[in-house]
Amino acid sequence: MKGKRQSTVEPVFGTLTQFMGLRKINTLGIKQANKVIHVSAMAYNLKKYLKFTKKTIKSKAKAYEHCF
C-alpha cells in the first residue's frame, strides 16, 4: 500500500512544497486554506497539461513537415 501511495499522491505534495513554494499557508480559516490548496492544485495540473500539449504539438508539426 505504501508504494501505491508514493506513486500517486506524495510526489504532488513534494512538488508543491519544494518547487512551488507552498510550505506554509498564511490564511485565516479552513475555507481560505482550502482555496489556496485548490489554486495550487490547478497550477500543478495546468503545468503538467501544458507540458503534455507541447509534446503533442511538436509531434504533429513534424508529421506535417513530411507531407510537404
Sine and cosine of phi, psi and omega as CSV:
sin_phi,cos_phi,sin_psi,cos_psi,sin_omega,cos_omega
0.00,0.00,-0.57,0.82,-0.02,-1.00
-0.90,0.44,-0.64,0.77,0.01,-1.00
-0.89,0.45,-0.64,0.77,0.02,-1.00
-0.91,0.40,-0.65,0.76,0.01,-1.00
-0.91,0.42,-0.67,0.75,-0.01,-1.00
-0.92,0.40,-0.49,0.87,-0.03,-1.00
-1.00,0.09,-0.21,0.98,-0.06,-1.00
-0.92,-0.40,-0.77,0.63,-0.18,-0.98
-0.97,-0.22,-0.71,0.71,-0.16,-0.99
-0.90,0.43,-0.55,0.83,0.08,-1.00
-0.89,0.45,-0.51,0.86,0.03,-1.00
-0.91,0.41,-0.75,0.66,0.00,-1.00
-0.91,0.41,-0.58,0.81,0.05,-1.00
-0.89,0.45,-0.68,0.74,0.03,-1.00
-0.91,0.41,-0.67,0.74,0.00,-1.00
-0.90,0.44,-0.65,0.76,-0.05,-1.00
-0.98,0.17,-0.65,0.76,-0.10,-1.00
-0.99,0.14,-0.69,0.72,-0.16,-0.99
-0.96,-0.27,-0.40,0.92,-0.05,-1.00
-0.96,-0.29,0.09,1.00,0.14,-0.99
0.95,0.30,0.49,0.87,-0.03,-1.00
-0.98,-0.19,0.87,0.50,0.01,-1.00
-1.00,0.09,-0.60,0.80,0.03,-1.00
-0.76,-0.65,0.54,-0.84,0.08,-1.00
-0.94,-0.34,0.94,-0.33,-0.08,-1.00
-0.99,-0.12,0.91,0.41,0.05,-1.00
-0.76,-0.65,0.25,-0.97,0.07,-1.00
-0.97,-0.24,0.84,-0.54,0.08,-1.00
1.00,-0.10,0.38,-0.92,-0.02,-1.00
-0.94,0.35,-0.62,0.79,-0.03,-1.00
-0.89,0.46,-0.68,0.73,0.01,-1.00
-0.93,0.38,-0.64,0.77,0.04,-1.00
-0.90,0.43,-0.61,0.79,0.04,-1.00
-0.89,0.46,-0.63,0.78,0.04,-1.00
-0.90,0.44,-0.67,0.74,0.01,-1.00
-0.88,0.47,-0.69,0.73,0.00,-1.00
-0.91,0.42,-0.65,0.76,0.01,-1.00
-0.90,0.43,-0.68,0.73,0.02,-1.00
-0.91,0.43,-0.65,0.76,0.04,-1.00
-0.90,0.44,-0.66,0.75,0.03,-1.00
-0.91,0.42,-0.63,0.77,0.05,-1.00
-0.90,0.43,-0.65,0.76,0.03,-1.00
-0.90,0.44,-0.66,0.75,0.03,-1.00
-0.89,0.46,-0.73,0.68,-0.02,-1.00
-0.92,0.39,-0.62,0.78,0.03,-1.00
-0.90,0.43,-0.65,0.76,0.04,-1.00
-0.88,0.48,-0.70,0.71,0.02,-1.00
-0.92,0.39,-0.63,0.78,0.00,-1.00
-0.90,0.43,-0.71,0.71,0.00,-1.00
-0.90,0.43,-0.60,0.80,0.06,-1.00
-0.90,0.44,-0.64,0.77,0.01,-1.00
-0.93,0.36,-0.69,0.73,-0.04,-1.00
-0.93,0.36,-0.53,0.85,0.04,-1.00
-0.89,0.46,-0.64,0.77,0.01,-1.00
-0.91,0.41,-0.66,0.75,-0.02,-1.00
-0.95,0.32,-0.55,0.83,0.02,-1.00
-0.92,0.40,-0.66,0.75,0.02,-1.00
-0.88,0.47,-0.65,0.76,-0.04,-1.00
-0.94,0.35,-0.58,0.81,0.05,-1.00
-0.93,0.37,-0.60,0.80,0.01,-1.00
-0.90,0.44,-0.65,0.76,0.04,-1.00
-0.91,0.42,-0.58,0.81,0.02,-1.00
-0.92,0.40,-0.61,0.79,0.01,-1.00
-0.95,0.32,-0.52,0.85,0.02,-1.00
-0.89,0.46,-0.63,0.77,-0.05,-1.00
-0.95,0.30,-0.33,0.94,0.00,-1.00
-0.97,0.25,-0.47,0.88,-0.11,-0.99
-0.97,-0.25,0.00,0.00,0.00,0.00
